Amino acid sequence: MNVDPRNAADNSFEVQRPHHVGRQQDELSAQTIAARSSEDQANFEQQLNDLALDDLDSVYPTAAPVSLAADSASAAPSSAPNEAISEPSRYPASSYVSGRAQLAATLTGATLEALRNEIELAAQQAARWSSATDAAIDRDRVFDDVARSSYVTLRRFQNQDTDCKPHTEENTSAISHVRNTARDHSSVGDPLERYPLDRARQAGWHMRGKTTVSAFVSLVEDPSKLVVSRDPWARAIANNADALHTYTVPKTTIWTPDDVLSSIGLGMNAEDQDTIDGDVDLMCSLGRTPTRETERLFLGGNLESYRTSSEANPYKRESNE
């Protein structure tokens, strides 16, 4: 949308008057023009605000559109000498900072450290146009709210710090996968399944142990459940790994067994004889997976950047046990 505020003000209308028109008509016409100009200016400010709110292509939207709108409103001439200039509308500073933080989590896949830095930057920018009477921004509260709503903490048994890479597509970040999935969905309208079928199949076979050509990495919500798993392979990992690592990742990057199962069920084609048998077998196999193991899948090659802590594996068995 291209809007020229000069055109909005200059092209309101022109009035041609003979010189003998009285002073009263001059004043009435001037007030009419000023009112029209004020209305055009208000529309222009609203358009700026709409653009600032809707511009999700920018990873880090700035406060420039907001400041411009506020400055323009402050500079607008009054329609009468004694008329007080109205207070320009502004985004609440806390809402602006919270919105920037939410965008950082969902659109850029920010780590917790990057999230905190983004909140600090947004608060500094908001301070440029917020008034002295605005309440102080509680940065810690914004961080806690976004971390709670947009992130999940998961655990993974490992021997080395680098044992968190997928076997394929290790150079593709998690947020790139999220965007690719959204792009695939947008190309076919509004599909019922959450994940594209081919990728959901890959996730399903990963959870059934076929990980050698997988782009996923397995984690768990509760590592203690893996120690008593009915799956001997999962139990062996929990009992023999050297360390237990903790990762806090954006929820948008995590695949759950239920969503994988439903995506396969909704996306498979009963008339496709080449795949239907395999899809049915996979669904039956996934349906038998114990839900108490709380397995979750991370799709991306940058899980290491989301690590928040690590410790010696408290469930490791000694060799003589």
Phi and psi restraints in degrees (value plus and minus 20) as a CYANA .aco file:
   2 ASN   PHI    -126.4   -86.4
   2 ASN   PSI     101.3   141.3
   3 VAL   PHI    -147.8  -107.8
   3 VAL   PSI     107.0   147.0
   4 ASP   PHI    -127.2   -87.2
   4 ASP   PSI      89.5   129.5
   5 PRO   PHI     -83.5   -43.5
   5 PRO   PSI     -44.8    -4.8
   6 ARG   PHI     -89.3   -49.3
   6 ARG   PSI     -60.6   -20.6
   7 ASN   PHI     -85.2   -45.2
   7 ASN   PSI     -57.1   -17.1
   8 ALA   PHI     -81.7   -41.7
   8 ALA   PSI     -55.0   -15.0
   9 ALA   PHI    -107.7   -67.7
   9 ALA   PSI     -60.6   -20.6
  10 ASP   PHI     -96.6   -56.6
  10 ASP   PSI     -49.5    -9.5
  11 ASN   PHI    -118.8   -78.8
  11 ASN   PSI      -1.9    38.1
  12 SER   PHI     -78.9   -38.9
  12 SER   PSI     -78.0   -38.0
  13 PHE   PHI    -197.1  -157.1
  13 PHE   PSI     140.8   180.8
  14 GLU   PHI    -133.7   -93.7
  14 GLU   PSI     124.9   164.9
  15 VAL   PHI    -140.2  -100.2
  15 VAL   PSI     100.6   140.6
  16 GLN   PHI    -118.7   -78.7
  16 GLN   PSI     101.9   141.9
  17 ARG   PHI    -149.1  -109.1
  17 ARG   PSI     122.8   162.8
  18 PRO   PHI     -91.3   -51.3
  18 PRO   PSI     136.5   176.5
  19 HIS   PHI     -87.2   -47.2
  19 HIS   PSI     -37.1     2.9
  20 HIS   PHI    -107.5   -67.5
  20 HIS   PSI     -18.2    21.8
  21 VAL   PHI     -86.0   -46.0
  21 VAL   PSI     120.1   160.1
  22 GLY   PHI     -93.5   -53.5
  22 GLY   PSI     146.8   186.8
  23 ARG   PHI     -82.7   -42.7
  23 ARG   PSI     -54.5   -14.5
  24 GLN   PHI     -82.0   -42.0
  24 GLN   PSI     -61.7   -21.7
  25 GLN   PHI     -87.9   -47.9
  25 GLN   PSI     -54.7   -14.7
  26 ASP   PHI     -80.7   -40.7
  26 ASP   PSI     -66.0   -26.0
  27 GLU   PHI     -84.9   -44.9
  27 GLU   PSI     -60.9   -20.9
  28 LEU   PHI     -83.1   -43.1
  28 LEU   PSI     -62.9   -22.9
  29 SER   PHI     -85.7   -45.7
  29 SER   PSI     -60.5   -20.5
  30 ALA   PHI     -82.8   -42.8
  30 ALA   PSI     -60.9   -20.9
  31 GLN   PHI     -86.3   -46.3
  31 GLN   PSI     -57.5   -17.5
  32 THR   PHI     -83.8   -43.8
  32 THR   PSI     -64.2   -24.2
  33 ILE   PHI     -83.2   -43.2
  33 ILE   PSI     -63.6   -23.6
  34 ALA   PHI     -82.9   -42.9
  34 ALA   PSI     -60.2   -20.2
  35 ALA   PHI     -83.9   -43.9
  35 ALA   PSI     -62.2   -22.2
  36 ARG   PHI     -83.4   -43.4
  36 ARG   PSI     -62.3   -22.3
  37 SER   PHI     -81.9   -41.9
  37 SER   PSI     -61.1   -21.1
  38 SER   PHI     -83.6   -43.6
  38 SER   PSI     -59.1   -19.1
  39 GLU   PHI     -85.7   -45.7
  39 GLU   PSI     -62.5   -22.5
  40 ASP   PHI     -82.9   -42.9
  40 ASP   PSI     -58.9   -18.9
  41 GLN   PHI     -85.0   -45.0
  41 GLN   PSI     -59.8   -19.8
  42 ALA   PHI     -83.8   -43.8
  42 ALA   PSI     -60.5   -20.5
  43 ASN   PHI     -83.1   -43.1
  43 ASN   PSI     -59.8   -19.8
  44 PHE   PHI     -83.0   -43.0
  44 PHE   PSI     -63.0   -23.0
  45 GLU   PHI     -81.8   -41.8
  45 GLU   PSI     -60.6   -20.6
  46 GLN   PHI     -84.4   -44.4
  46 GLN   PSI     -59.0   -19.0
  47 GLN   PHI     -83.5   -43.5
  47 GLN   PSI     -59.4   -19.4
  48 LEU   PHI     -82.3   -42.3
  48 LEU   PSI     -64.1   -24.1
  49 ASN   PHI     -82.4   -42.4
  49 ASN   PSI     -62.2   -22.2
  50 ASP   PHI     -83.2   -43.2
  50 ASP   PSI     -60.7   -20.7
  51 LEU   PHI     -84.8   -44.8
  51 LEU   PSI     -60.2   -20.2
  52 ALA   PHI     -84.7   -44.7
  52 ALA   PSI     -56.9   -16.9
  53 LEU   PHI     -95.6   -55.6
  53 LEU   PSI     -54.8   -14.8
  54 ASP   PHI    -113.1   -73.1
  54 ASP   PSI     -28.9    11.1
  55 ASP   PHI    -100.5   -60.5
  55 ASP   PSI      65.0   105.0
  56 LEU   PHI    -112.7   -72.7
  56 LEU   PSI     -21.7    18.3
  57 ASP   PHI     -92.5   -52.5
  57 ASP   PSI     -45.5    -5.5
  58 SER   PHI    -103.4   -63.4
  58 SER   PSI     108.5   148.5
  59 VAL   PHI     -87.0   -47.0
  59 VAL   PSI     -60.6   -20.6
  60 TYR   PHI    -145.3  -105.3
  60 TYR   PSI      65.1   105.1
  61 PRO   PHI     -82.7   -42.7
  61 PRO   PSI     125.0   165.0
  62 THR   PHI    -126.9   -86.9
  62 THR   PSI     154.5   194.5
  63 ALA   PHI    -108.2   -68.2
  63 ALA   PSI     -16.3    23.7
  64 ALA   PHI     -76.5   -36.5
  64 ALA   PSI     -67.9   -27.9
  65 PRO   PHI     -79.7   -39.7
  65 PRO   PSI     -56.1   -16.1
  66 VAL   PHI     -88.2   -48.2
  66 VAL   PSI     -64.5   -24.5
  67 SER   PHI     -83.9   -43.9
  67 SER   PSI     -60.4   -20.4
  68 LEU   PHI     -82.0   -42.0
  68 LEU   PSI     -62.7   -22.7
  69 ALA   PHI     -83.1   -43.1
  69 ALA   PSI     -63.2   -23.2
  70 ALA   PHI     -85.7   -45.7
  70 ALA   PSI     -63.2   -23.2
  71 ASP   PHI     -85.5   -45.5
  71 ASP   PSI     -58.7   -18.7
  72 SER   PHI     -84.4   -44.4
  72 SER   PSI     -61.6   -21.6
  73 ALA   PHI     -85.9   -45.9
  73 ALA   PSI     -57.0   -17.0
  74 SER   PHI     -88.6   -48.6
  74 SER   PSI     -51.9   -11.9
  75 ALA   PHI    -106.2   -66.2
  75 ALA   PSI     -30.0    10.0
  76 ALA   PHI     -84.3   -44.3
  76 ALA   PSI     114.7   154.7
  77 PRO   PHI     -89.7   -49.7
  77 PRO   PSI     128.7   168.7
  78 SER   PHI     -96.7   -56.7
  78 SER   PSI     128.1   168.1
  79 SER   PHI     -98.7   -58.7
  79 SER   PSI     -29.3    10.7
  80 ALA   PHI    -167.2  -127.2
  80 ALA   PSI     128.5   168.5
  81 PRO   PHI     -76.5   -36.5
  81 PRO   PSI     -59.1   -19.1
  82 ASN   PHI    -117.4   -77.4
  82 ASN   PSI     -13.2    26.8
  83 GLU   PHI    -101.7   -61.7
  83 GLU   PSI     108.5   148.5
  84 ALA   PHI     -91.9   -51.9
  84 ALA   PSI     120.9   160.9
  85 ILE   PHI     -92.0   -52.0
  85 ILE   PSI     107.1   147.1
  86 SER   PHI     -91.0   -51.0
  86 SER   PSI     130.8   170.8
  87 GLU   PHI     -88.2   -48.2
  87 GLU   PSI     102.8   142.8
  88 PRO   PHI     -86.3   -46.3
  88 PRO   PSI     124.4   164.4
  89 SER   PHI     -94.3   -54.3
  89 SER   PSI     120.7   160.7
  90 ARG   PHI    -156.8  -116.8
  90 ARG   PSI     134.1   174.1
  91 TYR   PHI     -88.9   -48.9
  91 TYR   PSI     119.1   159.1
  92 PRO   PHI     -80.3   -40.3
  92 PRO   PSI     113.0   153.0
  93 ALA   PHI     -78.5   -38.5
  93 ALA   PSI     -59.7   -19.7
  94 SER   PHI     -84.9   -44.9
  94 SER   PSI     -57.2   -17.2
  95 SER   PHI     -88.1   -48.1
  95 SER   PSI     -59.0   -19.0
  96 TYR   PHI     -81.6   -41.6
  96 TYR   PSI     -66.5   -26.5
  97 VAL   PHI     -85.8   -45.8
  97 VAL   PSI     -62.9   -22.9
  98 SER   PHI     -82.2   -42.2
  98 SER   PSI     -60.7   -20.7
  99 GLY   PHI     -84.2   -44.2
  99 GLY   PSI     -62.2   -22.2
 100 ARG   PHI     -82.3   -42.3
 100 ARG   PSI     -60.7   -20.7
 101 ALA   PHI     -84.7   -44.7
 101 ALA   PSI     -62.1   -22.1
 102 GLN   PHI     -84.2   -44.2
 102 GLN   PSI     -59.7   -19.7
 103 LEU   PHI     -85.1   -45.1
 103 LEU   PSI     -58.9   -18.9
 104 ALA   PHI     -81.4   -41.4
 104 ALA   PSI     -58.4   -18.4
 105 ALA   PHI     -93.1   -53.1
 105 ALA   PSI     -63.8   -23.8
 106 THR   PHI    -110.4   -70.4
 106 THR   PSI     -52.3   -12.3
 107 LEU   PHI    -118.4   -78.4
 107 LEU   PSI     -43.9    -3.9
 108 THR   PHI    -135.6   -95.6
 108 THR   PSI     -28.5    11.5
 109 GLY   PHI      43.0    83.0
 109 GLY   PSI      20.8    60.8
 110 ALA   PHI     -81.7   -41.7
 110 ALA   PSI     124.1   164.1
 111 THR   PHI     -93.0   -53.0
 111 THR   PSI     149.7   189.7
 112 LEU   PHI     -82.3   -42.3
 112 LEU   PSI     -57.4   -17.4
 113 GLU   PHI     -85.3   -45.3
 113 GLU   PSI     -63.9   -23.9
 114 ALA   PHI     -85.6   -45.6
 114 ALA   PSI     -55.4   -15.4
 115 LEU   PHI     -81.7   -41.7
 115 LEU   PSI     -66.3   -26.3
 116 ARG   PHI     -83.8   -43.8
 116 ARG   PSI     -59.2   -19.2
 117 ASN   PHI     -84.5   -44.5
 117 ASN   PSI     -58.6   -18.6
 118 GLU   PHI     -85.7   -45.7
 118 GLU   PSI     -59.3   -19.3
 119 ILE   PHI     -83.0   -43.0
 119 ILE   PSI     -62.7   -22.7
 120 GLU   PHI     -83.4   -43.4
 120 GLU   PSI     -64.0   -24.0
 121 LEU   PHI     -83.3   -43.3
 121 LEU   PSI     -64.1   -24.1
 122 ALA   PHI     -83.4   -43.4
 122 ALA   PSI     -59.4   -19.4
 123 ALA   PHI     -84.6   -44.6
 123 ALA   PSI     -58.9   -18.9
 124 GLN   PHI     -85.5   -45.5
 124 GLN   PSI     -60.5   -20.5
 125 GLN   PHI     -89.4   -49.4
 125 GLN   PSI     -58.6   -18.6
 126 ALA   PHI     -84.7   -44.7
 126 ALA   PSI     -50.4   -10.4
 127 ALA   PHI     -85.2   -45.2
 127 ALA   PSI     -40.4    -0.4
 128 ARG   PHI     -91.3   -51.3
 128 ARG   PSI     -49.1    -9.1
 129 TRP   PHI    -140.0  -100.0
 129 TRP   PSI     -24.0    16.0
 130 SER   PHI    -100.4   -60.4
 130 SER   PSI     132.9   172.9
 131 SER   PHI    -104.8   -64.8
 131 SER   PSI     145.6   185.6
 132 ALA   PHI     -87.2   -47.2
 132 ALA   PSI     -40.0     0.0
 133 THR   PHI    -107.5   -67.5
 133 THR   PSI     -29.1    10.9
 134 ASP   PHI     -86.7   -46.7
 134 ASP   PSI     124.7   164.7
 135 ALA   PHI     -86.4   -46.4
 135 ALA   PSI     127.2   167.2
 136 ALA   PHI     -84.2   -44.2
 136 ALA   PSI     124.1   164.1
 137 ILE   PHI    -101.3   -61.3
 137 ILE   PSI     105.0   145.0
 138 ASP   PHI    -107.1   -67.1
 138 ASP   PSI      72.5   112.5
 139 ARG   PHI     -81.5   -41.5
 139 ARG   PSI     -59.6   -19.6
 140 ASP   PHI     -84.7   -44.7
 140 ASP   PSI     -57.9   -17.9
 141 ARG   PHI     -87.8   -47.8
 141 ARG   PSI     -61.3   -21.3
 142 VAL   PHI     -80.4   -40.4
 142 VAL   PSI     -65.9   -25.9
 143 PHE   PHI     -80.1   -40.1
 143 PHE   PSI     -67.3   -27.3
 144 ASP   PHI     -83.1   -43.1
 144 ASP   PSI     -60.4   -20.4
 145 ASP   PHI     -84.7   -44.7
 145 ASP   PSI     -65.7   -25.7
 146 VAL   PHI     -90.6   -50.6
 146 VAL   PSI     -59.6   -19.6
 147 ALA   PHI     -82.6   -42.6
 147 ALA   PSI     -58.1   -18.1
 148 ARG   PHI     -92.1   -52.1
 148 ARG   PSI     -57.7   -17.7
 149 SER   PHI    -107.5   -67.5
 149 SER   PSI     -46.5    -6.5
 150 SER   PHI    -138.7   -98.7
 150 SER   PSI     -21.2    18.8
 151 TYR   PHI    -148.2  -108.2
 151 TYR   PSI     139.1   179.1
 152 VAL   PHI    -157.2  -117.2
 152 VAL   PSI     122.3   162.3
 153 THR   PHI    -120.4   -80.4
 153 THR   PSI     106.1   146.1
 154 LEU   PHI    -150.7  -110.7
 154 LEU   PSI     144.3   184.3
 155 ARG   PHI    -144.8  -104.8
 155 ARG   PSI     136.4   176.4
 156 ARG   PHI    -169.0  -129.0
 156 ARG   PSI     112.6   152.6
 157 PHE   PHI    -101.3   -61.3
 157 PHE   PSI     110.4   150.4
 158 GLN   PHI    -164.8  -124.8
 158 GLN   PSI     139.1   179.1
 159 ASN   PHI    -119.5   -79.5
 159 ASN   PSI     -60.5   -20.5
 160 GLN   PHI    -139.3   -99.3
 160 GLN   PSI     137.5   177.5
 161 ASP   PHI     -81.2   -41.2
 161 ASP   PSI     -49.6    -9.6
 162 THR   PHI    -106.1   -66.1
 162 THR   PSI     -17.9    22.1
 163 ASP   PHI     -99.8   -59.8
 163 ASP   PSI      26.2    66.2
 164 CYS   PHI    -155.7  -115.7
 164 CYS   PSI       0.9    40.9
 165 LYS   PHI    -119.1   -79.1
 165 LYS   PSI     122.3   162.3
 166 PRO   PHI     -94.0   -54.0
 166 PRO   PSI     144.1   184.1
 167 HIS   PHI     -98.3   -58.3
 167 HIS   PSI     -41.0    -1.0
 168 THR   PHI    -155.3  -115.3
 168 THR   PSI     139.8   179.8
 169 GLU   PHI      35.4    75.4
 169 GLU   PSI      18.1    58.1
 170 GLU   PHI     -92.3   -52.3
 170 GLU   PSI     -34.3     5.7
 171 ASN   PHI    -114.5   -74.5
 171 ASN   PSI     -16.5    23.5
 172 THR   PHI    -119.7   -79.7
 172 THR   PSI     103.8   143.8
 173 SER   PHI     -94.0   -54.0
 173 SER   PSI     141.4   181.4
 174 ALA   PHI     -82.6   -42.6
 174 ALA   PSI     -61.9   -21.9
 175 ILE   PHI     -88.1   -48.1
 175 ILE   PSI     -48.0    -8.0
 176 SER   PHI     -86.5   -46.5
 176 SER   PSI     -59.8   -19.8
 177 HIS   PHI     -83.8   -43.8
 177 HIS   PSI     -60.1   -20.1
 178 VAL   PHI     -80.7   -40.7
 178 VAL   PSI     -64.4   -24.4
 179 ARG   PHI     -87.4   -47.4
 179 ARG   PSI     -58.5   -18.5
 180 ASN   PHI     -83.9   -43.9
 180 ASN   PSI     -60.8   -20.8
 181 THR   PHI     -83.2   -43.2
 181 THR   PSI     -63.5   -23.5
 182 ALA   PHI     -82.8   -42.8
 182 ALA   PSI     -58.3   -18.3
 183 ARG   PHI     -86.6   -46.6
 183 ARG   PSI     -61.0   -21.0
 184 ASP   PHI     -82.4   -42.4
 184 ASP   PSI     -61.8   -21.8
 185 HIS   PHI     -86.2   -46.2
 185 HIS   PSI     -61.1   -21.1
 186 SER   PHI     -86.0   -46.0
 186 SER   PSI     -45.1    -5.1
 187 SER   PHI     -95.0   -55.0
 187 SER   PSI     -36.8     3.2
 188 VAL   PHI    -138.0   -98.0
 188 VAL   PSI      -3.3    36.7
 189 GLY   PHI      71.6   111.6
 189 GLY   PSI    -143.0  -103.0
 190 ASP   PHI    -147.9  -107.9
 190 ASP   PSI      60.1   100.1
 191 PRO   PHI     -89.5   -49.5
 191 PRO   PSI     133.4   173.4
 192 LEU   PHI     -93.5   -53.5
 192 LEU   PSI     -59.4   -19.4
 193 GLU   PHI     -92.9   -52.9
 193 GLU   PSI     127.7   167.7
 194 ARG   PHI     -96.5   -56.5
 194 ARG   PSI     -57.5   -17.5
 195 TYR   PHI    -135.0   -95.0
 195 TYR   PSI     128.3   168.3
 196 PRO   PHI     -77.7   -37.7
 196 PRO   PSI     124.3   164.3
 197 LEU   PHI     -80.4   -40.4
 197 LEU   PSI     -66.8   -26.8
 198 ASP   PHI     -81.0   -41.0
 198 ASP   PSI     -61.5   -21.5
 199 ARG   PHI     -91.5   -51.5
 199 ARG   PSI     -54.7   -14.7
 200 ALA   PHI     -84.1   -44.1
 200 ALA   PSI     -58.1   -18.1
 201 ARG   PHI     -81.6   -41.6
 201 ARG   PSI     -63.5   -23.5
 202 GLN   PHI     -79.3   -39.3
 202 GLN   PSI     -62.8   -22.8
 203 ALA   PHI     -84.5   -44.5
 203 ALA   PSI     -61.2   -21.2
 204 GLY   PHI     -81.7   -41.7
 204 GLY   PSI     -65.5   -25.5
 205 TRP   PHI     -89.0   -49.0
 205 TRP   PSI     -50.1   -10.1
 206 HIS   PHI     -81.6   -41.6
 206 HIS   PSI     -64.7   -24.7
 207 MET   PHI     -88.1   -48.1
 207 MET   PSI     -38.5     1.5
 208 ARG   PHI    -114.5   -74.5
 208 ARG   PSI     -10.2    29.8
 209 GLY   PHI      83.5   123.5
 209 GLY   PSI     -24.9    15.1
 210 LYS   PHI    -110.8   -70.8
 210 LYS   PSI      66.1   106.1
 211 THR   PHI    -129.5   -89.5
 211 THR   PSI     -22.6    17.4
 212 THR   PHI     -87.6   -47.6
 212 THR   PSI     -44.9    -4.9
 213 VAL   PHI    -143.1  -103.1
 213 VAL   PSI      14.5    54.5
 214 SER   PHI    -121.1   -81.1
 214 SER   PSI     125.3   165.3
 215 ALA   PHI    -115.1   -75.1
 215 ALA   PSI     -14.8    25.2
 216 PHE   PHI    -121.3   -81.3
 216 PHE   PSI     140.7   180.7
 217 VAL   PHI    -149.1  -109.1
 217 VAL   PSI     113.0   153.0
 218 SER   PHI    -107.2   -67.2
 218 SER   PSI     120.4   160.4
 219 LEU   PHI    -158.6  -118.6
 219 LEU   PSI     153.3   193.3
 220 VAL   PHI    -156.5  -116.5
 220 VAL   PSI     132.5   172.5
 221 GLU   PHI     -97.3   -57.3
 221 GLU   PSI     -61.4   -21.4
 222 ASP   PHI    -145.6  -105.6
 222 ASP   PSI      81.5   121.5
 223 PRO   PHI     -84.3   -44.3
 223 PRO   PSI     -45.0    -5.0
 224 SER   PHI     -85.4   -45.4
 224 SER   PSI     -46.5    -6.5
 225 LYS   PHI     -91.2   -51.2
 225 LYS   PSI     -47.5    -7.5
 226 LEU   PHI     -92.6   -52.6
 226 LEU   PSI     -47.5    -7.5
 227 VAL   PHI     -84.7   -44.7
 227 VAL   PSI     -51.1   -11.1
 228 VAL   PHI    -130.8   -90.8
 228 VAL   PSI       3.0    43.0
 229 SER   PHI     -84.6   -44.6
 229 SER   PSI     129.9   169.9
 230 ARG   PHI     -95.7   -55.7
 230 ARG   PSI     -33.2     6.8
 231 ASP   PHI    -103.6   -63.6
 231 ASP   PSI      93.7   133.7
 232 PRO   PHI     -82.1   -42.1
 232 PRO   PSI     -52.4   -12.4
 233 TRP   PHI     -88.0   -48.0
 233 TRP   PSI     -64.1   -24.1
 234 ALA   PHI     -84.8   -44.8
 234 ALA   PSI     -60.2   -20.2
 235 ARG   PHI     -85.7   -45.7
 235 ARG   PSI     -56.9   -16.9
 236 ALA   PHI     -85.9   -45.9
 236 ALA   PSI     -58.0   -18.0
 237 ILE   PHI     -82.0   -42.0
 237 ILE   PSI     -66.6   -26.6
 238 ALA   PHI     -84.8   -44.8
 238 ALA   PSI     -52.9   -12.9
 239 ASN   PHI    -106.0   -66.0
 239 ASN   PSI     -35.8     4.2
 240 ASN   PHI    -139.6   -99.6
 240 ASN   PSI     -34.6     5.4
 241 ALA   PHI     -86.2   -46.2
 241 ALA   PSI     129.7   169.7
 242 ASP   PHI     -99.8   -59.8
 242 ASP   PSI     -51.3   -11.3
 243 ALA   PHI    -158.7  -118.7
 243 ALA   PSI     140.0   180.0
 244 LEU   PHI    -142.6  -102.6
 244 LEU   PSI      97.5   137.5
 245 HIS   PHI    -125.1   -85.1
 245 HIS   PSI     127.7   167.7
 246 THR   PHI    -134.3   -94.3
 246 THR   PSI     113.1   153.1
 247 TYR   PHI    -148.0  -108.0
 247 TYR   PSI     116.9   156.9
 248 THR   PHI    -135.8   -95.8
 248 THR   PSI      91.1   131.1
 249 VAL   PHI    -143.9  -103.9
 249 VAL   PSI     135.3   175.3
 250 PRO   PHI     -81.7   -41.7
 250 PRO   PSI     119.2   159.2
 251 LYS   PHI     -81.3   -41.3
 251 LYS   PSI     -47.7    -7.7
 252 THR   PHI     -86.1   -46.1
 252 THR   PSI     -37.1     2.9
 253 THR   PHI    -113.2   -73.2
 253 THR   PSI     -23.3    16.7
 254 ILE   PHI    -123.0   -83.0
 254 ILE   PSI     116.5   156.5
 255 TRP   PHI    -128.2   -88.2
 255 TRP   PSI     112.5   152.5
 256 THR   PHI    -126.6   -86.6
 256 THR   PSI     132.0   172.0
 257 PRO   PHI     -77.0   -37.0
 257 PRO   PSI     -60.2   -20.2
 258 ASP   PHI     -82.6   -42.6
 258 ASP   PSI     -62.6   -22.6
 259 ASP   PHI     -89.2   -49.2
 259 ASP   PSI     -56.7   -16.7
 260 VAL   PHI     -83.6   -43.6
 260 VAL   PSI     -66.8   -26.8
 261 LEU   PHI     -81.3   -41.3
 261 LEU   PSI     -65.8   -25.8
 262 SER   PHI     -88.0   -48.0
 262 SER   PSI     -54.6   -14.6
 263 SER   PHI     -85.2   -45.2
 263 SER   PSI     -59.6   -19.6
 264 ILE   PHI     -86.9   -46.9
 264 ILE   PSI     -64.3   -24.3
 265 GLY   PHI     -82.6   -42.6
 265 GLY   PSI     -59.0   -19.0
 266 LEU   PHI     -99.1   -59.1
 266 LEU   PSI     -49.8    -9.8
 267 GLY   PHI    -112.5   -72.5
 267 GLY   PSI     -40.2    -0.2
 268 MET   PHI     -91.2   -51.2
 268 MET   PSI     134.2   174.2
 269 ASN   PHI    -132.9   -92.9
 269 ASN   PSI      95.3   135.3
 270 ALA   PHI     -84.8   -44.8
 270 ALA   PSI     -40.1    -0.1
 271 GLU   PHI    -109.7   -69.7
 271 GLU   PSI     -25.7    14.3
 272 ASP   PHI    -109.8   -69.8
 272 ASP   PSI      76.2   116.2
 273 GLN   PHI     -88.4   -48.4
 273 GLN   PSI     -38.6     1.4
 274 ASP   PHI     -96.5   -56.5
 274 ASP   PSI     -42.8    -2.8
 275 THR   PHI    -144.0  -104.0
 275 THR   PSI     -38.4     1.6
 276 ILE   PHI     -82.7   -42.7
 276 ILE   PSI     -60.0   -20.0
 277 ASP   PHI     -84.7   -44.7
 277 ASP   PSI     -63.8   -23.8
 278 GLY   PHI     -84.7   -44.7
 278 GLY   PSI     -58.2   -18.2
 279 ASP   PHI     -85.5   -45.5
 279 ASP   PSI     -61.8   -21.8
 280 VAL   PHI     -85.1   -45.1
 280 VAL   PSI     -63.5   -23.5
 281 ASP   PHI     -81.1   -41.1
 281 ASP   PSI     -62.4   -22.4
 282 LEU   PHI     -84.6   -44.6
 282 LEU   PSI     -62.0   -22.0
 283 MET   PHI     -84.0   -44.0
 283 MET   PSI     -61.1   -21.1
 284 CYS   PHI     -84.2   -44.2
 284 CYS   PSI     -60.0   -20.0
 285 SER   PHI     -85.9   -45.9
 285 SER   PSI     -63.7   -23.7
 286 LEU   PHI     -86.3   -46.3
 286 LEU   PSI     -54.1   -14.1
 287 GLY   PHI     -84.5   -44.5
 287 GLY   PSI     -41.5    -1.5
 288 ARG   PHI    -111.8   -71.8
 288 ARG   PSI     -22.5    17.5
 289 THR   PHI     -89.4   -49.4
 289 THR   PSI     106.7   146.7
 290 PRO   PHI     -81.9   -41.9
 290 PRO   PSI     101.8   141.8
 291 THR   PHI     -89.1   -49.1
 291 THR   PSI     -40.5    -0.5
 292 ARG   PHI     -90.6   -50.6
 292 ARG   PSI     -32.7     7.3
 293 GLU   PHI     -94.1   -54.1
 293 GLU   PSI     -35.9     4.1
 294 THR   PHI      31.2    71.2
 294 THR   PSI      20.8    60.8
 295 GLU   PHI     -90.0   -50.0
 295 GLU   PSI     120.5   160.5
 296 ARG   PHI    -153.4  -113.4
 296 ARG   PSI     130.1   170.1
 297 LEU   PHI    -133.9   -93.9
 297 LEU   PSI     115.8   155.8
 298 PHE   PHI    -127.4   -87.4
 298 PHE   PSI     104.9   144.9
 299 LEU   PHI    -123.4   -83.4
 299 LEU   PSI      85.3   125.3
 300 GLY   PHI     137.5   177.5
 300 GLY   PSI     140.0   180.0
 301 GLY   PHI    -119.9   -79.9
 301 GLY   PSI     -11.9    28.1
 302 ASN   PHI    -138.5   -98.5
 302 ASN   PSI      13.2    53.2
 303 LEU   PHI     -79.1   -39.1
 303 LEU   PSI     -53.2   -13.2
 304 GLU   PHI     -77.0   -37.0
 304 GLU   PSI     -52.5   -12.5
 305 SER   PHI     -89.0   -49.0
 305 SER   PSI     -36.1     3.9
 306 TYR   PHI    -118.4   -78.4
 306 TYR   PSI     -14.3    25.7
 307 ARG   PHI     -87.9   -47.9
 307 ARG   PSI     112.2   152.2
 308 THR   PHI    -132.3   -92.3
 308 THR   PSI     -40.4    -0.4
 309 SER   PHI    -188.5  -148.5
 309 SER   PSI     147.1   187.1
 310 SER   PHI    -172.6  -132.6
 310 SER   PSI     134.3   174.3
 311 GLU   PHI    -171.9  -131.9
 311 GLU   PSI     143.7   183.7
 312 ALA   PHI     -82.7   -42.7
 312 ALA   PSI     121.4   161.4
 313 ASN   PHI     -83.1   -43.1
 313 ASN   PSI      91.8   131.8
 314 PRO   PHI     -93.7   -53.7
 314 PRO   PSI     -30.4     9.6
 315 TYR   PHI    -124.0   -84.0
 315 TYR   PSI     -15.5    24.5
 316 LYS   PHI     -89.9   -49.9
 316 LYS   PSI     114.4   154.4
 317 ARG   PHI    -112.1   -72.1
 317 ARG   PSI     121.6   161.6
 318 GLU   PHI     -90.6   -50.6
 318 GLU   PSI     134.6   174.6
 319 SER   PHI     -81.9   -41.9
 319 SER   PSI     -45.5    -5.5
 320 ASN   PHI    -109.8   -69.8
 320 ASN   PSI     -16.9    23.1
